[in-house]
Amino acid sequence: MNIARQLNLLFARARVPWTALILLVPGLTGCDETPKERLSGRWVGERIEQFDPGHADRALGWVQGTFFEFDGSQVTVGIPAESPRKGTFKIARANEQDLNLVFHRPQGIEDQVAMRFEGDDRLRWMLPDGRSIIMRKQATE
């Protein structure tokens, strides 16, 4: 049975007004954002996890000055004490939460990055040895 017929039967039995259908259709048509759409915007470093306590203060200062800005297939990476780097990126693999990105620098160098969405406004940048950088999506003005 097609979805329209199922909805028709549901509303007929429940005596729900057809205007309620307007509220249901977006969820049924899969209007979830793509991983690229979810990445879009500026992500700023917020905190670190699993760093050596002796280096944690310095690492946290570095992280809080770090950002990623995604716009379409373009990415700008800001690292403290360096000029922001621009390049392109592609999503090599993605599921609902996990992403494997490939950053393409203009010089032809590729960097592979593993990330995980943690809600709508947090992104975990997973580093080797179990360390992580938690990034927060900056609100648009």
N, C-alpha and C positions, 0 to 999 in steps of 0.2 A: 504494500500500500504506500502511495507516495506521501510526502510530508504535508502537502496541502490538505489531502483528505484526512490524515491523522489529526491535524490541527482543527479542521472543520468539525470532526466528531468530538474532539476534546471540548471545544467551545460550545457545541450544541448541548452536550451532556451537562457541562458545568454551569451553563447559562452565564458565562463570562462575556462581557461586552467585547465586540470586535476591536475596540480601541486598545484593549490589552495586548492584542497581537502585535501592535506597533512596538511595544516594549520587549516582546520576545524575539522578534525576527533578527535583530542584530546578533544575538547570542547564537541563533541557529545557523546563521549564514557564515560563521567563522570569521568575524571581523577582528580577531586577535592580531596584534602587531607582529610583523616578521622580526627576526632577530636584528636585522639591519635597522629597522625602524626603532626598536627598543634601544639600540646603541646610540642613536642619533642624539647629539647634544654634547655638552661638556661634562666630563667626569673628573672630579678632583680627589686627590689622595686624602684619606681621612684617618686611617689607623693601620697598624701592622699587627701581624700575628706570627708567632713561632720564631721570632728573631732572638738572637743571643742577647741576654740582658745587658751585657757590657757594651753593646752597640745599639741598643734599642732607642736611646734618646737621639742619637745622631741619625739613625735610620728613619725615625718618625719625622724629624725635621725635613729630611730629604723627601719623604713621601708626601708630606703636606704641601710641598711646593711642586708636586708632579701633577700633570693633567693629561687627559686624552680628550680630543674633540673630534667627533665623528660627524661628517656631513656627506651623505650619499656614499660614494666609494672613496672619499677623501678622509684622511686622518691627519691631525696635528698632534704631535707628542711634545709636551713641555717637561723638561727635566731641569731642576735647579742648577744654576751656574752655566747653563748652555742655552743657546738660541733654540727656540722651538723648531722642530723638524716637521716638514710636511711630506706626505707621500700618499699612496693609495693603500687600500687593504681589501682583502676578500675573506669571506667566511668559508673556511675549509670544511668545517663540520659543525653542526648545531643540533641541539635538541631543545626542549623547553627551557632548560636552565644553563646547560654547558655549551661553551663556544670554543672552537679552535680557530684563531685568526692568523692570517699571514699578512704582515706589514711589508710593503714594497717601498724601499727607499729609492730616491732618484738615482743613486749610484749603482743600482742593480742588486743591492743587498736585500735579503729577505729575513725577517725576524718572525719566528713562530711564537704565539702567545696563547696561553690557556686562560680562559675566564669563565666565571659563573655568575649568572644573575641571581641576586638574593633580594627578591621583591622588585618593586618598580624603580626604586631609587638607589640601589646598592649593587655594586659589581665587585666580585672578588677576582683579583689578578693573581693567579696561582703560579708561584715561583718554585724552583727546584728545592729539594730537601724539606718539603712540607710548609714552607713559608708562604705567607699571603699578604697582599696589600688590599685593603678594603677601600673602594672608591665610592664616592657619593655623587649622584647626578645633581648638577647645579641647576637650580630653578631658573627658568627663563624669565626675563623681565618684560 
